[in-house]
Amino acid sequence: MKIPYEPWRASHSILAMLAVGLGFGHGVAVGNYLGLFWKVTLWTAMMLVSLWLIIYVRLVKPWLMTQKPYVVEEVIPQRGDVWTLALRPLGHEGFTFEPGQFAWLTLNITPLSMREHPFSMSSSGTRADRIEFGIKAIGDFTKRIKDYQPGTKAYLDGPYGVFTIDRYWDSAGFVLIAGGVGITPIFSILLTAAERKDDRPFLLIYAASAWDDVTYREELEALKRELDLTIVHVLRKAQDDWEGETGYVDKELLENYIPLHRGSRHYFICAAPVMMDAVERALFELDVPVTNVHMEHFNLA
């Protein structure tokens, strides 16, 4: 599947630079506003910095990305209409990342096309030879993920983000709260913690619409053998024989599971905006320190 290059994106940058340049030249020529030397110097410096940023973003950075391409190794179906896109570095070592971070993905087109999409990595942060993304098929781009074949060229810009437990080595443990595909960065956190043999306690509260929509369900259960991991599934549409939690992740549910000493843990939340707002408010009402709450917002593309 080939997505054509869209020249109008580059044209917008060229026209914007031309318009600003002409405006600046007009201001200097007229002299009413830029008559003083220091004003001309200041505006010239700002123009040059802006020009460099445009050149870097549009030309230099995409060129650097082309020097470290990736290829699609496989596309794996997961529960909840999520697909794991596995990439392998082509001719280079790839990169490691802090679990929970994200990267900008360009797939099957040149980075110069400026068609990149942000996704959280779902694989272990210690593996540079294979980088995976958990992508829910819900938007125009994400619905096509399943159609990409092994060998398809890809480019990555990253890693980015501070949604990671690596910055809190002094924490006694972690509470991870996910909704739907928000499990992706949290799954990466747990995978990496298992590889590092992290002996701190992890509590995962995972909300899904139904039992069959619990992404990485079997993999999460397997991680309980390698980590001090407690998993609380919360289903909105539970079957009659379901004995676990139902409904939504609210204050009452959180109070039943989070530690009594709230400040001894760091809390990581990734879910749809409505759920994140509700969980953040509930944690605040439960006297969880705001400095211990970390949130990762995502958009469905």
C-alpha positions in Angstrom: 0.0 0.0 0.0 1.5 3.3 -1.1 0.5 6.7 0.2 1.4 9.4 -2.3 3.6 12.3 -1.4 1.6 15.5 -0.9 3.6 18.5 -2.3 1.1 21.0 -0.8 2.6 20.4 2.6 6.0 21.7 1.5 4.4 24.5 -0.4 2.8 25.8 2.8 6.2 26.1 4.4 7.7 27.9 1.4 4.8 30.3 1.1 4.9 31.0 4.8 8.6 31.8 4.7 8.1 34.0 1.6 5.3 35.9 3.3 7.3 36.6 6.5 10.4 37.5 4.5 8.5 40.0 2.3 6.9 41.5 5.4 10.2 41.8 7.1 11.8 43.4 4.0 8.9 45.8 3.8 9.3 46.8 7.4 13.0 47.5 7.0 12.4 49.5 3.8 9.7 51.7 5.2 11.7 52.3 8.4 8.9 53.5 10.6 9.0 50.4 12.9 12.6 49.1 12.2 14.5 52.4 11.9 16.8 51.7 14.8 19.8 49.4 14.4 19.1 47.3 17.5 15.5 46.6 16.2 16.8 45.5 12.8 19.4 43.3 14.5 16.8 41.7 16.8 14.3 41.0 14.1 17.0 39.7 11.8 18.2 37.2 14.5 14.6 36.1 15.1 14.1 35.6 11.3 17.3 33.6 11.0 16.4 31.4 14.0 12.9 30.8 12.5 14.4 30.0 9.1 16.8 27.5 10.6 13.9 25.8 12.6 11.9 25.4 9.4 14.9 24.0 7.5 15.7 21.7 10.4 12.2 20.3 10.8 11.4 20.1 7.1 14.8 19.0 5.7 17.6 18.2 8.1 15.6 16.1 10.6 13.7 14.0 7.9 17.1 13.4 6.2 18.6 12.2 9.5 15.6 9.8 9.8 16.2 8.4 6.3 19.7 7.4 7.5 18.3 5.1 10.1 15.3 3.3 8.5 13.2 0.4 9.9 11.2 -2.3 8.3 8.0 -3.9 9.4 8.9 -7.4 10.8 5.3 -8.5 11.5 1.9 -7.2 12.4 0.2 -9.2 15.1 -3.5 -9.1 16.0 -4.4 -8.5 19.7 -7.6 -8.4 21.7 -9.6 -5.2 21.7 -9.0 -4.5 17.9 -5.4 -3.6 18.7 -2.5 -4.6 16.4 1.1 -4.9 17.4 3.3 -3.3 14.8 6.8 -4.8 15.1 9.7 -2.9 13.5 13.3 -4.0 13.0 16.2 -1.5 12.5 17.7 -1.7 9.0 21.4 -1.3 8.8 21.8 0.3 12.3 21.4 -0.6 16.0 18.1 1.1 16.6 17.6 2.7 20.0 16.6 1.9 23.5 14.1 3.9 25.4 12.6 4.5 28.8 9.5 2.3 29.2 6.4 4.3 28.7 7.9 6.7 26.1 6.5 7.2 22.6 7.9 7.9 19.1 6.7 9.5 15.9 6.1 6.9 13.2 6.3 7.4 9.5 5.2 4.4 7.6 5.6 3.5 3.9 6.4 7.1 2.8 9.4 9.4 3.0 9.8 11.5 6.2 9.8 14.6 3.9 6.1 14.0 3.5 5.5 15.1 7.1 2.9 12.4 7.7 4.0 11.1 11.1 1.9 9.7 13.9 2.7 9.4 17.7 2.4 6.0 19.3 3.6 4.6 22.6 6.1 1.7 22.5 4.7 -1.5 23.8 7.9 -3.6 23.8 10.6 -3.7 26.4 12.7 -0.6 26.6 15.9 -2.6 26.8 15.5 -4.1 23.3 16.8 -2.0 20.4 16.7 -4.8 17.9 12.9 -5.0 17.8 10.5 -2.1 18.7 6.8 -2.7 19.0 3.8 -0.4 19.0 0.3 -1.3 20.2 -2.1 0.4 17.8 -5.9 0.4 18.0 -7.7 0.3 14.7 -10.1 3.2 15.1 -8.9 6.1 12.8 -8.1 6.5 9.2 -4.4 5.7 9.6 -4.7 3.1 12.3 -7.3 1.1 10.5 -4.7 0.4 7.8 -2.0 -0.9 10.1 -3.2 -4.5 9.6 -2.6 -4.2 5.8 1.1 -3.4 6.0 3.3 -6.2 4.9 6.6 -7.4 6.3 9.4 -5.5 4.6 7.5 -2.2 4.5 9.8 0.8 5.2 9.3 2.8 8.3 11.0 5.7 10.1 11.0 6.6 13.8 11.6 10.0 15.5 12.1 9.4 19.2 12.0 8.5 21.9 10.0 11.2 23.7 8.0 11.6 26.9 8.4 11.4 30.7 5.6 8.9 31.3 8.1 6.4 32.8 8.9 4.8 36.1 12.7 5.1 35.4 12.7 8.5 37.0 11.4 7.3 40.3 13.8 4.7 41.6 13.1 5.8 45.1 9.4 4.9 44.9 8.3 2.0 47.1 6.0 0.8 44.3 3.7 1.8 41.5 0.0 2.0 40.8 -0.7 1.7 37.0 -4.2 2.6 35.8 -5.1 1.9 32.2 -8.3 2.1 30.0 -8.5 0.3 26.7 -5.5 0.9 24.5 -4.0 3.0 27.2 -2.5 -0.3 28.4 0.2 0.1 25.7 2.8 2.2 27.5 2.0 0.5 30.8 2.6 -2.9 29.2 6.0 -1.6 28.2 6.7 -0.5 31.8 5.8 -4.0 33.1 7.8 -5.9 30.5 10.9 -3.8 31.2 10.4 -4.2 34.9 10.2 -7.9 34.5 13.5 -8.0 32.5 15.2 -5.9 35.1 13.9 -8.1 37.9 12.3 -5.2 39.7 11.2 -6.5 43.1 8.9 -3.6 43.9 5.1 -4.1 44.0 3.0 -3.2 41.0 -0.8 -2.7 41.1 -2.5 -2.6 37.7 -6.1 -1.4 37.5 -7.2 -2.1 33.9 -10.6 -1.0 32.6 -12.0 -2.5 29.4 -15.4 -2.8 27.8 -15.5 -6.6 28.0 -13.3 -9.6 28.9 -12.6 -10.3 25.2 -11.3 -6.7 24.8 -8.6 -7.0 27.4 -5.5 -6.4 25.3 -2.4 -8.4 26.3 -4.6 -10.4 28.6 -2.5 -13.6 28.6 0.8 -11.7 28.5 -0.2 -9.8 31.6 -1.1 -13.0 33.5 2.3 -14.4 32.6 4.1 -11.4 34.0 2.6 -12.1 37.4 5.1 -15.0 37.6 8.0 -12.6 37.2 6.8 -9.5 39.1 5.1 -8.7 42.3 2.1 -7.8 40.2 -1.6 -7.5 41.2 -4.1 -7.0 38.4 -7.6 -5.7 38.9 -9.8 -6.0 35.8 -12.8 -3.6 35.6 -15.3 -4.5 33.0 -18.2 -2.3 31.8 -20.0 -5.2 30.1 -19.4 -8.3 32.2 -20.9 -11.7 31.7 -23.2 -13.2 34.3 -20.5 -15.4 35.7 -17.9 -12.6 36.1 -16.7 -12.3 39.7 -14.4 -9.3 39.3 -15.0 -5.6 39.3 -17.6 -4.0 37.0 -18.6 -0.5 36.0 -16.0 2.3 36.1 -12.8 3.2 37.9 -14.1 5.6 40.5 -13.1 6.8 44.0 -14.7 3.9 45.8 -12.9 1.3 43.7 -9.6 3.0 44.0 -10.0 3.3 47.8 -10.4 -0.4 48.0 -7.1 -1.2 46.2 -4.5 1.6 46.5 -2.2 1.6 49.5 -3.2 3.3 52.7 0.0 5.3 52.7 -0.8 7.1 49.4 2.5 9.0 49.1 4.5 5.7 49.1 3.6 5.0 45.5 3.7 6.8 42.1 0.5 6.6 40.0 0.6 6.3 36.2 -2.7 6.8 34.3 -3.3 6.3 30.6 -6.8 6.2 29.2 -9.5 8.1 27.4 -9.8 11.8 28.5 -13.1 11.2 30.4 -11.6 8.3 32.4 -8.4 10.2 33.1 -10.2 13.2 34.4 -12.4 11.0 36.7 -9.4 9.1 38.0 -7.3 12.2 38.6 -10.2 13.8 40.6 -10.7 10.6 42.6 -7.0 10.4 43.5 -7.0 14.0 44.6 -10.0 13.3 46.9 -8.1 10.3 48.3 -5.2 12.6 49.3 -2.7 11.2 46.8 0.0 13.8 46.4 -0.3 15.6 43.0 3.4 15.2 42.5 3.0 11.4 42.5 0.4 11.4 39.7 1.6 11.1 36.1 -0.7 11.1 33.1 -0.3 10.2 29.4 -2.9 11.7 27.1 -3.4 10.0 23.7 -5.4 10.7 20.6 -7.0 8.1 18.4 -5.7 8.7 14.8 
